[in-house]
Every structure is written in C-alpha cells, then in structure tokens.
Amino acid sequence: MTDKRGPRRRDRHGRGLRGPLAPSHVPMAKSRSERFDDLVLDAVDRLRPRWERQLSAVEFAVEDVPPLSELGDSPQLGSDPIPLGRADAATGQSPASVVVYRRPLEARARDREFLGALVHDTVVEQVATLLGLSPETVDPGYDDRG
C-alpha cells in the first residue's frame, strides 16, 4: 500500500493551514514592541522641525526595562522609583543618546492614545535633559496636556 497523498492542504479539523492573520503591511500585523517603536519615532519626528540641528547626532533607542543599576534601592516618596527613560550625553566615541523604556510606559497607559502621549512626554523630557532646557522649551505644548 502506497501513500499517494501530496502536501497537506488542511489541518485535522478541516479549516485549512494556519498562517498569518493579517498581511505584513497592515498595522495589525506588527508586534507590540514594533508599535511602541513607531510611537517613539513619531515623538522624535514631532520634535525634528524645531530641533533638527541639535537632534541630528542623537541616537534614539527603546529598551524593554531599565537596567538594575538605574532602579532605586528604597521606595521614594513623591517620585517614581522606576525610570521611564534616560538621556546620555556624548562621550568620546559614543554619540548622545535617548533611551525609552517600553514596559514601564505600557504599564502606566490605559489605552493606546494615552501611551502615545506618555511616550511623547518621555521623549520630550529626555531631550530637554540632554539639551539642558525645560520640557516646555523643547515642546511648547508639553504642559498643556498635564
């Protein structure tokens, strides 16, 4: 007896082979971290027209969580012990950088729109720290959302 079946065309329940739920070019196909990266890029793009020269040498990055070295040892009253981002000035061969932490921001957001606002505020705050300016100077609309 020989098996003449060709490649399997349906799964055992007769529904067809599993594949992607959406084509790769639609927003639904992006992972949560890819959507978060897009929010950071959008925030940076909103600042570029005004700060193009200052931001041209700054690298922007996303990390899931802050390193242990950035977490406080004891609970601090009145301030959040978990940082949302950090700004590092240029040193030697290393360019200036802004790092945004994805998981702490996602944990604070009640929906995607609020997450976008939190990401933007965090990017503005870190750029302000890097440039030695107030967040209101970097983005005049910064204090309007508070």
ABEGO torsion letter per residue (X at the ends): XBBABBBBABBAAGAEBBBBABBAABAAABBAAAAAAAAAAAAAAAAAAAAAAAAAABBBBBBABBBAAABBABBBBGBBABBABBBBBBBEABBBBBBBBAAAAAAABABAAAAAAAAAAAAAAAAAAAAGBBAAAABAAAAAAX
